[in-house]
Amino acid sequence: SISKRLQKIARYCPQGARVADIGSDHALLASYLLVKGMASFVIAGELNEGPFQAAQKQIHTLQVKDRASVRKGNGLAVLQPGEADVICIAGMGGQLIVSILEAGKDKLEGVQRLILQPNVGEEAVRLWMIENDWQLIAESILQEDGVIYEILVAERGNPTLPYEGKERTQEELLRIGPFLWDEKSEVLQEKWLHEQEKWQKVIVQLNRSDKPEAAERIKEIEAEVNWMDEVI
Ligand code: SAM
């Protein structure tokens, strides 16, 4: 079967939706949605020739051709306006996800839900949502094969973060994730513990440096590390 991560993403797709999976690689998510009867139609978009061909082959093998369309192109350029109810973009950096959404804004009309799974840079994705009238409605964090993943789900609506003003500022919630903060799972704690350890190593390195800027940088990082204590 497909990864826990992709299964979790699939569960956020409303039953019977027309789903576009952008950057679909081997079209594993799209296939899963069809085989499980979760989506009525899927569009698998791919920028690169290799994964595009793999996606085509996968859809051909499953004999679900009438309910699937595999397209080669950059981001949302493969879509016609109004064609998809849901857009999934998973397994890329947050900045790339944001640039795909930004470049394809005209294709978002009629889209009801975004399911985004940035590998890094979740903060940039949450910020894009509130700046573009998308309301974060759910978040998940999970660990698989030693890697921690976050899934962010948004629908059109109130572009403010929930739990705003409760213990954490908006800026902090953009980093942590408001639903994840509310849930305070072990995986979330682990994520920030890892992050903290990474920065502590940088402090050790900087302490060995005799550059004059080092002391200032150490202070900044120490403030970060202390902040992370509050998340853990
Ligand atoms: N979405 C799958 C997942 O989460 O398992 C695959 C993730 S894979 C790491 C990222 C895929 O996105 C690659 O197959 C890559 O070719 C594709 N990709 C990168 N930039 C893209 C873009 N601008 N438009 C469409 N696909 C893109």
Residues whose N, C-alpha, C, O or C-beta is under 5 A from the ligand:
A	BS01	SAM	I22 G23 S24 D25 G45 E46 L47 N48 P51 G73 N74 G75 A90 G91
